[in-house]
Protein backbone atom coordinates (compact mmCIF):
# COMPACT_ATOMS: atom_id res chain seq x y z
CA UNK A 1 0.00 0.00 0.00
CA UNK A 2 1.50 3.35 -1.02
CA UNK A 3 1.38 6.63 0.94
CA UNK A 4 -1.63 8.01 -0.98
CA UNK A 5 -3.65 4.89 -0.26
CA UNK A 6 -2.72 4.98 3.43
CA UNK A 7 -3.65 8.64 3.87
CA UNK A 8 -6.85 8.29 1.85
CA UNK A 9 -7.91 5.20 3.75
CA UNK A 10 -7.36 7.09 7.02
CA UNK A 11 -9.55 9.93 5.74
CA UNK A 12 -12.32 7.48 4.80
CA UNK A 13 -12.14 5.82 8.21
CA UNK A 14 -12.36 9.24 9.91
CA UNK A 15 -15.34 10.20 7.75
CA UNK A 16 -17.08 6.92 8.56
CA UNK A 17 -16.45 7.45 12.28
CA UNK A 18 -17.83 11.00 12.08
CA UNK A 19 -20.89 9.73 10.21
CA UNK A 20 -21.57 7.03 12.80
CA UNK A 21 -21.10 9.57 15.59
CA UNK A 22 -23.58 11.95 13.94
CA UNK A 23 -26.08 9.12 13.63
CA UNK A 24 -25.72 8.07 17.25
CA UNK A 25 -26.14 11.66 18.47
CA UNK A 26 -29.27 12.11 16.40
CA UNK A 27 -27.80 14.70 14.01
CA UNK A 28 -28.51 12.51 10.98
CA UNK A 29 -31.28 10.09 10.12
CA UNK A 30 -30.51 6.40 9.88
CA UNK A 31 -30.96 6.18 6.10
CA UNK A 32 -28.62 9.14 5.59
CA UNK A 33 -26.00 7.47 7.80
CA UNK A 34 -26.31 4.24 5.82
CA UNK A 35 -26.02 6.15 2.52
CA UNK A 36 -22.84 7.97 3.58
CA UNK A 37 -21.32 4.80 5.02
CA UNK A 38 -21.88 3.16 1.63
CA UNK A 39 -20.22 6.13 -0.09
CA UNK A 40 -17.22 6.06 2.27
CA UNK A 41 -16.97 2.28 1.93
CA UNK A 42 -17.10 2.50 -1.86
CA UNK A 43 -14.41 5.17 -1.86
CA UNK A 44 -12.20 3.12 0.44
CA UNK A 45 -12.70 0.07 -1.77
CA UNK A 46 -11.73 2.03 -4.88
CA UNK A 47 -8.60 3.34 -3.13
CA UNK A 48 -7.45 0.01 -1.71
CA UNK A 49 -8.36 -2.10 -4.78
CA UNK A 50 -8.23 0.23 -7.82
CA UNK A 51 -8.70 -2.75 -10.15
CA UNK A 52 -12.25 -3.16 -8.79
CA UNK A 53 -13.31 0.09 -10.47
CA UNK A 54 -11.88 -1.13 -13.77
CA UNK A 55 -13.79 -4.41 -13.50
CA UNK A 56 -17.03 -2.59 -12.63
CA UNK A 57 -16.49 -0.13 -15.51
CA UNK A 58 -15.94 -2.93 -18.04
CA UNK A 59 -19.05 -4.71 -16.75
CA UNK A 60 -21.04 -1.53 -17.44
CA UNK A 61 -19.45 -0.98 -20.87
CA UNK A 62 -17.19 1.91 -19.80
CA UNK A 63 -13.56 1.89 -20.86
CA UNK A 64 -11.73 2.86 -17.67
CA UNK A 65 -12.42 2.76 -13.94
CA UNK A 66 -11.49 6.44 -13.61
CA UNK A 67 -14.18 7.31 -16.16
CA UNK A 68 -16.74 5.35 -14.15
CA UNK A 69 -15.81 7.26 -11.00
CA UNK A 70 -16.05 10.58 -12.89
CA UNK A 71 -19.49 9.70 -14.28
CA UNK A 72 -20.73 8.61 -10.87
CA UNK A 73 -19.44 11.75 -9.19
CA UNK A 74 -21.06 14.04 -11.78
CA UNK A 75 -24.34 12.15 -11.54
CA UNK A 76 -24.35 12.22 -7.73
CA UNK A 77 -23.51 15.94 -7.75
CA UNK A 78 -26.46 16.69 -10.04
CA UNK A 79 -28.80 14.59 -7.88
CA UNK A 80 -27.51 16.37 -4.77
CA UNK A 81 -28.05 19.81 -6.31
CA UNK A 82 -31.57 18.89 -7.35
CA UNK A 83 -32.35 17.58 -3.86
CA UNK A 84 -31.01 20.76 -2.22
CA UNK A 85 -32.92 22.93 -4.72
CA UNK A 86 -36.23 21.20 -3.98
CA UNK A 87 -35.63 21.44 -0.23
CA UNK A 88 -34.82 25.15 -0.56
CA UNK A 89 -37.97 25.81 -2.59
CA UNK A 90 -40.11 23.93 -0.05
CA UNK A 91 -38.54 25.87 2.82
CA UNK A 92 -39.12 29.13 0.94
CA UNK A 93 -42.82 28.27 0.49
CA UNK A 94 -43.17 27.34 4.17
CA UNK A 95 -41.59 30.61 5.30
CA UNK A 96 -43.83 32.59 2.95
CA UNK A 97 -46.95 30.86 4.30
CA UNK A 98 -45.81 31.39 7.90
CA UNK A 99 -45.13 35.10 7.34
CA UNK A 100 -48.52 35.52 5.67
CA UNK A 101 -50.27 33.74 8.53
CA UNK A 102 -48.44 35.85 11.13
CA UNK A 103 -49.24 39.04 9.23
CA UNK A 104 -52.94 38.20 9.14
CA UNK A 105 -53.00 37.06 12.77
CA UNK A 106 -51.18 40.15 14.06
CA UNK A 107 -52.87 42.67 11.78
CA UNK A 108 -54.00 45.80 13.58
CA UNK A 109 -56.77 48.15 12.55
CA UNK A 110 -55.37 51.69 12.17
CA UNK A 111 -56.64 54.25 14.67
CA UNK A 112 -58.00 57.15 12.60
CA UNK A 113 -58.08 59.55 15.54
CA UNK A 114 -54.28 59.70 15.86
CA UNK A 115 -52.19 61.72 13.45
CA UNK A 116 -49.24 60.06 11.83
CA UNK A 117 -45.80 60.94 13.15
CA UNK A 118 -43.32 62.50 10.73
CA UNK A 119 -41.01 60.06 8.97
CA UNK A 120 -37.65 59.37 10.58
CA UNK A 121 -34.57 60.69 8.74
CA UNK A 122 -32.44 58.19 6.87
CA UNK A 123 -29.26 57.05 8.56
CA UNK A 124 -26.98 58.17 5.72
CA UNK A 125 -28.54 61.64 5.26
CA UNK A 126 -26.71 64.69 6.52
CA UNK A 127 -28.00 66.42 9.66
CA UNK A 128 -30.02 69.59 9.05
CA UNK A 129 -27.95 72.74 9.08
CA UNK A 130 -29.08 75.70 11.23
N, C-alpha and C positions, 0 to 999 in steps of 0.2 A: 504494500500500500504506500503510495507516494504522499508527499506533504500536503498537496491540495486535497486529496481524498481524506486524509486524517482531519484536517481543519474543517472541511465541509461536513464530514460525518459528525464532528463535535457540534457544529452549528445546528444540524438537524436534530440531534439529541436534545440540545438546549431548547429548541423550538417546540419539540414534542413535550418536554417537561413543562414548559410555560403553558402550553395548551391544556395539558392535563390539570395543572394547577388552577387555571382559569375555570375549567369545568367543575372542579371540586369546590371552588369558592362561589360558584353560581354566577360568574361573570359571562359565561357562554352556555348556550343550550347544548344538550347531549348530542344532537345530530350535527351541530356545527363542530363540536370537539371531534367527533368521529370523522367528519369530512377533512378537517385539517390534519388529523393524525394519518389519514390515508395519503394526503398530499406530502407530508413530511416523510412518510415511509416510502412512497414512490420516488421522491427525490434522493433519499438515502440509497435506495436500491440502484438507481441510475448512476450514482457516484461510485458505489462500491463495485458494481458489476456493469460497466458501460456496454458490454456486449448484449445485455438484456434489452437495451433500447433498440439496438440494431435488429435483433431477432423480432421484436414487436413491430418495428417499422416494416420489415420485409413481409411479415404476416399480413399487414394492412395495405401492402402495395406501395410503400414509401421507400425511397432509395436509401436514406441514411437515418440512423437513430437521432442525430442532431436535428434533422429536419422534422422528425416526429415531435421532438420536444419543443421546437419552435412553434409548430402548428398548434400543439396543445396549449402552450402558454398564450398565444394570441387568442385562441378560442376562449380560454378561461378568463382572460382579461376582458373580452367583449361581453361575456356572460356576467361577469362581476360589475362592469359599468352599467349594464342594463338593469341589474338587480338594484344597484344603488340609486339609479335614476328613478325607478318606480317607487322605491321607498321614500325618496325625497319628495316626489310629487304627491304621494299619499300624505306625508307629514305636512306638506304645504296646504293641502285641502283641509286637513284636520285643524290646523292653526287658523285658517280662514273661517271655518265654521265656528270655532270656539270664540274668536274675536267678535264675530257677528252676534253670537248668542249673548256674550257679555255686554256688547253695546246695546242690544235690545233690553236686556235685563236691567241694566244700570242707567237707562235713558231717563233724563230729567226734563220735566216740562219747564220751559223758560218762564220766569216771573216777569210779567209785562210792567209791573209797577216800579221796577228798579232800572235806573239808567245804566247804560253800559259804561264801563270804565275805559279811559283812553288806552290805546294800544301801547305796549311796552316798547322802548327803543331797542333796536337790534344791537347785539353785542359788538359788532365790528364798526358801528357808526360812531362818528366823532361826537364828543359832548357838545352841547349847545354853547355858543360863545355869548358873553354878556357885555 
